[in-house]
Amino acid sequence: MTVPNDFNTKTYELNGSATEFDTEFQFFDESQLNVYLVVDGEATPLTLGSDYSVSGAGNPSGGTITYPISGPPGDNADLLIERILPIVQETSFRNQGAYYPETVERAIDESRMIDQQLQDGLDRRLKRATGESNWDAEGRRILNLGDAQGLGDAVNLRVLQQLIAGIESGEVGDASLVTALGTTDTRSLAQWMRNLGYPVTSTGEQTLDEALDDRIAAISVASYGTDQAAIETAVANAVSSGRWLYWAEGDYTSTGNIANLHDVRHIGPGRIVRGSDAFYPSIMPGQTNALYCDVATGDDSNDGIDEDHPVATRAKLFNILSSYGGVSPGRWNIYLGEGQSQERFDTNLFQASGGVYIYGPDVSGGTPTAVLDGNSNNISSCVVGPFGKWFIYDVAFNNFNGHGIVSQTLTRTELWNVHASGNSNAGANAETNQRFYIFGGNFSNNASYGARMYSGVTGSVRVDSRNGGGAKFDNNGLHGMQIREFTNVRADDFSCDGNGQSGVSVENARAHLVNGHIDNSPIGVRQVRGAMPFLDNMTYGVGVVTPEVSRSGAVELAFSNSLTPRSTLFSSSSTITGNTSRQLVRSVTIPARYFNSNQKIVRVRAVGSLNVTTAATIGIDYGGAEFTNRTTPSTSTSSFMVEFEVVCRGDSSQLATGRLHVHNASNADFIRVARTFNTNPEKSLSLSVTLGNSSDSINIEYVQFEFMG
């Protein structure tokens, strides 16, 4: 045994259909696994036997979690699998006793697994970057924080709410509130407020009340609740004096625009009501604010808090958003309105605990009418993140210099019927340790990629459930989708047609491609550097070679990372149709490290079925020597199996044998061909098929590599 994986946890996104989840790491007993259901960052432990079951304990390649045991499959949540071993050492060795290598190896493996779980715990702790003096919470909440006592203490929400309540009641300077806040020194409390970011300018002689009067203006419903002019005056005075504006609890009815509303720092529980819209100047968790834009009728001097007073530019909306702090409680809805504008937006590190939802007009899956345009690649990309949750509906990002829309690190981004074309790089780009989801939409006609996902992205491409439309990644300069560098993506019901190099390029990453269509691309699915693409029910049109495995070590990497003796290149129901010649596997190289003093065998097997009206040809090519062009009989339906075996000898030569079996309904074996020869190592292998009629088809159940040594 070995421990080739450097992780002890595995997370899956529940999609409403999957019920079996591989651990991808070894465990010795089912009690060593903890399983959690994670919803919106909150983890709930599940119970073995009633919620989930475990199989595969002791299997070097890992086991399988079945969840749920009964009832409908989970959805809109994550399943977290964790291996926890007791930190003990129970293996005993006697002097001159029997020696069992497997016992020693298991003890070493368990020790390494304990190292991994300790490292996992360290990775989740509050840390400082090398050379940095400050702690970095990475945009996450810190729970169960005690009340502040000293000047340098962090403050929790409870203490802050007490302070605000004291301001509202006029009791801030009273002993009762000062005691509740943990100090009897009002000058220290004023300093403490400054440390929190409140602009108290006490010189040490002012009382806290005096300091607050200097820096915070307050309005009440009794005096301002229905007086539009008074509200405007209060805001204007706060702007001119630089004071914060405290909104006492209640509704403040506004009948028109409030100039410079977003240029003031707001506190307090009150809300502005205008028609059917309500706006919370100091938004709290569970509340929702909305901002509106209309490029035709809007004005950037408007406050944008209702549909009748929209701003004119999309960039102004996001400038307003960023004025409400780096991390805003609650949810923000952004309504872009119909029309095209040549501008970009950048969210400038803003994030909201309830997410930011960006809406164009609903077009029922059609082309969005809310369009941001990069002016023929003269304007750089639109950006969301880093951090936060972003949901974009029915918006187009066209003709930008770079990517159309960029999702930055540590975000959760969902694109619903987003369109992106004419961009000088990718239509959509997601990077570095984030969740990224595409629901329908069109990412076509970009200079390089339709969508590019890399460096630790977990995501999916799905149908837009509002209208049933699948995503399109067509006619891009390089690849329809590029999935690379430790990324894990599942794509369903998509098209990648007419791209310059490949429909989908998978590079050192995992991709599960289901019900997709690839046409008119030189390569259908490109596999590079240890990639793991799995293809289910895929269809390919004219001009596609699929899949390609590069010569840069993909096969070697797949073998070295596999704890089982076989590796599947692609599996289940990939279909090729038409009067065409196509390669099933292109350019697979057997690495030189398999040629040593011990004889080893590498076997490649392709299994599937043919449906032909005349005849089909299946060929095997290895290092230029062909087991070639063996024609199947003229039969309506035949199953077939292609086997190719290479015996790797210690004298750097090989013994290669090819076999082709084709069966009809009565299981008669029509064709069997074998050829044996010696050759130098590292030759290239390909399997190909030729169909002679436009109605002919071949269904590939799987292509598999098997290594025995």
N, C-alpha and C positions, 0 to 999 in steps of 0.2 A: 504493500500500500504506500501511497504518498498523499500529500495534501497540496495539490497543485493550485487550488483557488485561495485567494487572500481575503475572503469575506466569510462572515458567519450569519448574515441576514440576507433575505431576498424579499423584495416588494413587488406585488402584482397589482395592476389596476383592474378592478372588477368591471366587466363589460356587459353583464346581464346574460351571458351564455356560457362562459367557461366555468367548470367546476373542479378541474384537476390542475394542480399547480406543483411544478417540480421544485425541489429545494435547491438543486444544483450544487449542493455540498453534502459530504458524508455525515451521517450521525449513526450512533451505535444502538440507541434505544429510543423509542418514541417519546419517553419521558424527557429526553434532552431537547425537545422542541417546544417553544412557546409560539402561539399564533394569535395575532391581534387583528381586529377590524378597525381601520383608521378612517374616520370621517371628519373632514375639515380640521385635520391636525390633532384630533383627539383619538387616542388609542384605547380600545376596549378589549380586554383579554377574552379569548374564546375557550370553550371547555372541550377537552379531548373526549370523544365518545358520543357527546350529545350535539356539539356544534360541528366538529370535524373529525376525520379519521386520518390515520397515517399508514403508509406502506413503504417498504424498501429500506427498513433499518439495516445497517451494515453494508448496503450496496455502495461500492466505491464511487459511483457516479451520482449518488444521492437518492432520495426517495420522492414520494408524491403525497401532497396534502389534498384530500377531497373535502371541499367546502361549497355549499352546506351539505350535510348528510341527507337532509330532506328539505323540501320546499323549493321555491324558485331560486335560480342563481343570483348572486349578489351583483349590485350595480351602484355606480356613483360613490364608490369607496375604494380603499386600497386594502389588500391583504398582506400583512407583514409576517414573515416567517423568521424566527430567530433560534439559533442553536446556543444553548447554555449548558456547559459541562460543569459538574462540581469541581472545585479547585482542590483536588486531592491527588495523591499518587499511591495507587493501591497495588502496583505490580512489584512483586518481591523476587529477587534472584538469589539463589543459594550458591555458596562457594562450591565449585566443581560439580554443580548440578547440571541437569539437562539444559541444553541451549535450543530455544525455539525462536528463529528469526522473526516470525510473525508476531510473537509476544513482545519482543523488543520494539518492533516497528510500530505496533499499536500504541505502546506507551509513549513513543516519540510523537506519533500523530496526535494523541490526545493532548500532549503538552503544547504542541503547536496550535491546536484548536483553541485551547485556553488563552494562548497569546492573542489569537484573533479576536476573541470576545472581549478581552481587556482593551485591545486597541480600538475596538468598536465603541466601548464606553468612553475612552479618551477622546475620540473623534467627535463625540456629542457633547463634550463639556465646553463651558465658556472659556475662550482662549484668547491669547494675544498673538498677533502675527510676529514673526521674527523681526526684531528691531523696533517694534511698536511699543508704546507705553500704555495704550488704552485697550480695554477689553472690547471684543466685538461680538455682539449678540446675533449678528447676521440677519437683522430684521425680525427676529422672533420675540415673542412675549416672554417675560420673566415672571413666573407664577409664585404665589405665596410670599410676597415681599413684606417684611415687617415694617412697622411705622418708623418714619424718620425720627432720629434722636439728635444726631450731631449735624454740624454744618455741612459736612461732606457726604451725608447719607443720601441714598436714592429715595425718591418719594413714591408711594403707591397711590392708586386712584382714590382709595377711601380717605386718606388725609387731604388730598387735593379737593375732593368734594366737600369735606368739612370746612376747608378754608373758604370755598366759594359760598357755602351756606352762611358763613359768618359775615362775608361781605354783604350778602343780600339782606341779612337781618340787622346789620349795623353793630354786631357784637364782636367784631374782629379784635378789638383791643381789650375786651373783657377778660377777666381771669378765667372764666369757665372755658372759653374757646382756646385761650392760650395754653391752658393745662391739657386740654384734649389733643392739642397739636404737639405736645411733648416737651414744651419749654416754658419757663416763666419769664424769659428775657425777650421783651418785644423787639429790642434792637437786634438780637440774634435772629429772631423770627423774620425781621425785615431782610437781613443778610441771607437767610435761608431762602426767602422768596426770590432774591436776586439770583441765587444759585440755580433755582428752578427755571430761570428765564423770564420771570416777571420783572418789569423795568422799574423796580423800587430804587430810589436814589437817596436813601437816608444817609445823612452824614454821620450818624451815630447819635445825634441830638434829637432828631425827629422821632415821634412815636410812630408805630405801625399805621395807625389811622391816618396820620398826616401824610405818611409816605404813600399810602393807597390813594388818598384824595389827590395827591400830586399826579398819579399815573393812571388811575382808572376812573373813567366816567361811567355813571350808571343811569339807565332809563327803566321806567316801570310801565306796566300796562295801564295803570290808572291815569298816567299823564300822557302817554304816547300811543296807547293801544290802537286808536283809530285815526290818528292825526298824521297823515302822510307828510305834511310840511314839517312837523316837529321831528319825525324820524329822520328826514333828510338833514335837518339842522343839527341833530345830535351826531349824525355820521360826519357831517362837514366839520363840526367842532372837534371831534376826535381826531380827524385827519390833520387839522391845522395845529392842534396842541400836542400831537404825538401820543395821546393817551389811549389806553385800551378801552373798549366799549363793553360794558356789562349789561346783558339783556336779562332782566328779572323774568321769572317764570310767567308764561302766558303767551297769547297770540297777538302779534302786531300786524294789523291789517294794512296792507300797502296797495295803493291804487295805481301806482306808476313807478317809473324807474327811480332807483336810489343811486345817485351819482357817487362814485368812489367807494361803494360798499365794500369791495374786496381789498381796499387799501388800508383797512383798519384791522387790528388784532381784536378778535371777539372772544368773550367768555360769557358763561351763563346759559340757563336752560331755555330761554325764550325762543320763539320761532317767528319768522315772517310769513304771513299768509297772503297770497295774491291769487285770487280766483280759486282754481282747484289745486294750485301748487303751494307747497309749504317748503320753506328753506330754513335750515337750522344754522345760524351764524357760528355756533360752537357745537358742531355735530358730535353726537355720542354714539356708542355701539347700539345697533338695532334701528338707527335712524337712517333715512335716505335723503340725499340732496340731488337736485337736477340742475343742469346747465344746458342752454339752448344756443344754437348757431343757425343763421340763415344767410347764405352768401349773397342773396338777392335783396333782402329787405332789412338785414341786420345792421347794427351800428356798434363799433367797439367801445363807445361811451356808455352803452347800455350795461345793466348788471347781469343780464342773461339768465335770471332765475325763473322766468316763465316764458311761454311760447310767444307772447306778444311783445317781449322786449329782448329779442335775441341779439347776440354779438354778431359781427360780420365775418370774422376770420376764425378758422379752426385753431390756429396758433394762440389766439387770445383766450380761447376756452382753457387750454392747458396752462397758460400763464396764470389764469385765475385759480385753477386747481392747485398749482404748486404754491400759491400764496397761503394755503391752509395747512402748511406744515409738511414735513417729510413723511410722517406716519399719521394718517387721519383715521379716527374711528368711523364706523358706519360705512355706508355704501354711497357711491356717486354714479349717477346716470348722466351720460353725455350724449346729447341729441345733435347730430351734425347737420341734418336738413339736406334737402336736395340741392344739387349744383356742383360745379367743378371749380376748384381754386388751385392756383399754382403756389403751394406752400407746403411746409412740413410741420410736424410737431415732435416734441421731445418731452417725455414725462418728468425729466429732471429729478430722478430719484423719488418722486412722489409714490406713495402707496396708501391704500385704504384697507382697513381690516375686513370690511365687507365686500371688497372688490370694486373695480371701476368697469362700468359697462358702457361701451361706445356703440351707439346705434345710428345707422343710416336708415332712410325710409325702407319699410318692408317691401321687397320686390318679388316675393314668392319664389325665390330661387333663381330669378333672372339676373340680368346685369345690374349692379348697384348704380343708383343715381347720385349717391354721395361719393364724390371723387376727389381725392387729393392727387395732384399732378406735379411731377418733378420738373416740368418745363424743359423737356428734351434732354434730361440727364444733367441739368444745371443745378439742381437742388439735391442735397444729400438725403439719406433715408429718414423715414419716420421711425421713432423709437419708443418702445414701452419697456419699463424696468430701468435698472435692475431692481429686483424684489417686487413683491406685490402680486395681485391677481387681476388679470386683464381679460375682458371678454369683448370681442369686436364682432358686430353683426352688420352685414350688408353694406360694406364700405370697399371702395376700390383704391389701390395704391399703384399708380402708373408712372412710368417714365422718370424714375428717380436715378440719381447718380449713386450707384451701389445697389442695395436691396430695396425693395418696395417697403416692407415692414420688417423691423428687427425686434426680436424678443430677446432681451438681455438676461444675464445670469440670475439664477435663483428666483425665477418668476413662475407663475402658472398662467399660461396664455391659451385662450380658445379663440379660434377664427371660424365664424359661422358665415358661410357664403361670402367670404372675402375674395376679391379678384385682384390680381397683381400682374401687370404685363408691361413690356417695354422697358423694364429696369435693366441697368447695365451689369448687374450681377444676378442675384436671385429675386424671385417674387417675394418669398418669405424666408427669413433666416432666423433659426433658433440655436442658441449656443450656451454651453456650460451649465450643467447641473440644474436642469429645470424640467417642468412639465409643459408639454406643447401639444396642442390638439387642433386638428383641422377637420371641420365638418362641412363637406361640400365645397363649393367655390371653384375658382378657375385661376391657375397659376401658370399661364402659358405665354409663349412669345417673349421670354426674357433672354438676355444675352448668354447667361450661363446655366442657371438652374431654375426649375419651377419652385421647389422648396428644398432648403438645405438645413439638415439637422445634425449637429455634431457636438462632441465633447460632453458626454454624460447626459444627454437628453433622453427622457422617457416620454413617449408620446404615441399618438395614433392618428390615423386618417380614416374618417368615417363618413357615412351618409348624413346629410343635413336632415335630422328627424322632423323638421318643420315642413319639408316639402319633398323629401325622398331623393334629392339630387346628390350624386357622387362627385368627388373632387376630380379635376382635370389638371394634368401637368404635361401639356402638349407643346411641341414645336419650340423647345428651348435649345440654346446653343450647345450645351453639353449633356446634362442629364435631366430627366423629368424630376426625379427625386435623388438627392444625395444623402445617404445615411452613413455616418462615419464616426470613428473614435469613441468606442465604449457607449454607443447609443443603442437604445432598444425601442423599436417602432413596430406597430402593427398597422397595416393599411388594408382597408376593405373597400370594394366597389369603387375603383378608381380607374383612370385611363392615363397612360404615359405614351403618347403616340407622336411620331415624327421628331424625336429629339436627336441632337447631333451625334452623340456618342452612345448613350444607353437610355432605356426607359427608366431603370432604377439602378443606381450604383451603391453597393453595400461595401463599406471599407472598414475592416476591423470593428464590426458592429453586428447587432442582431436585427433581423427584419423578418416579419411574418406577413407575407403578401397573399391576400385572399380575394378571389372574385375580381381580379384586375384584368385589364386589357392593355396589351402593348403591341404597337404596330409601327412599321416604317421607321424603326431605329436600328442602327447597325448591330447593337447588342441589346437583348431584352433585359436580362438581369446580370449586372456586372459584380463579380465577387472578388475582393481584393484583401490581402493581408489578414487572413484569419477570420474573414467575415462568415456569418452564419445566416444565410437567407433560407427561409422555408416558404415554399410556394404551394398554395392550395387553390385548385379550381381556377387556374390562370389560363387565359387564352392569348394567342399570339397571331398576328396577321402577317402579311407579306413582308419579307425583308428583315426578319428578326432572327438573330442567332442567340440562343439562350440555353442555359446560362453560361457566362464566361467565368473561368477561374484563372486568375493571373498566375504568372510564373514567379511571383515574388514571395512565395512561401505559404500560400493559403492552405495547401494540403498538409504541409508539415505542421503548421500552427494548429490546424484542426486535430491532427493526431496527438500532438503533444499536450493539448488541453483536454483530451477526452479520456475519461477513466474506463470507458467501455471499448471493446475492440472494433467498433465501427462508427462511422460518421456519415450522416445523411446530408447530401448536397442539396437536394430539394425533394419534396415529397407531395404525394397525393394530388392527382387530377390536374395536371398541367397538359393543356391540349394544343396541338398544332393542326391546322386545317389548310387544305389547298393544294394546288398543283405547284409544288415547290420542293426545294432541297434545303434541309435544315440540319444544323449540328445540335445534338442533344447535350453534349459536353464538349467544350472547346479548351484545348491547351492546358490539360492537367499534367503537372510534372511530379514524378516520384522523387522525393528528396534523396540526396546522396547519402545522408546519414543512415539510411536503411541498408546500405551495402557494407556489411562488416563480416567478421569471422563467423557469426551465427546466421544460419539461413533464415530468411524472413519472407513472408508472402504478402503481397498487396493484391487485393482483388477488387475489381469494379463491377458492379452489377446494375443493369437497368431493366426494369420490369414494367409492363404495361399491356396495352391492347391496340390492335389495328382495326380500322374499318375502311376497307378499300373495295373499289369496284373492279379494278384491273389487277395491279400488282404494286408492291412497295419494295424498296430496297433499304437494307440496314447495313451500314459499314462500320468497321473498326479500323482505326489507324494508330499505329504506335511507332514513333520514331521514323516515319516515312515508309514503314513496312505494313502493308494492309492485309487484314482479313476481310476482304472487301466485297462489296456489291453482290451480296447474296440475296437473291430475289425471293420474296415470299410467294406462295401459290396464290392463284386468283380465287380469293374466298372473301365472303362478306365480312366475317368477323373472326379474328385470330388473336390469341394471346401470344406474347412473345417474352423471351428473357434473353438478354445479352450478358454474357459473363466474360470478363477479361482478367487473366491472372498472370502476375509477374512474380517469379521466384528470384529473390535477391541473394546472390551467393557471395561468399567472402572473397572471391577472386575478381570482384568488380565486374562480373558478368551477370546476365539475367537469362532465365528461361521463361519465355512468354508463351502463353496459350490463350487462344480466343475461341469461344463457343457461342453459337447462336441457335436458339431453339424457338421455333414458331409452331403453335398448336392451333388446331381448329376445334370446333365444338366437341368432337369425339376424342379430343386430346391426342390425336396422331401427331407425331413429331416429324414435321416435313423437312427441316433443315438442321444439320449439325455440321459445323466446320471447325477444324482445329489446326493450328499451325504453331510450331515450336522453333525458336531460333535464339542464338546468343547475340547480345548487343551491349554496347557501353551504357553506363547508368545515365540517369536524368534525361530520358527521352520524353517527348510530349505525346499524350494520349488524347484521342478524340473519338466520339461516337456520333454518327450521322444517320439521317433518314431521308429518303427521297420518296415523295408521294406523286403519283402520276396523273391524278384527276382532281379537279377542283372540289369535288364532294368527298374526297378521301380525308381521313383524319387519323391521328395517332394520339392516344391518351397515355401519358407517362404517370404511373403510380409513384415510382420513386427511382432515384439514382443514388446508389450507395457505395461508399468506400469501406472496405473491410481490411483491417491490418492484423496480421497474426505473426507473432515472433516469439 
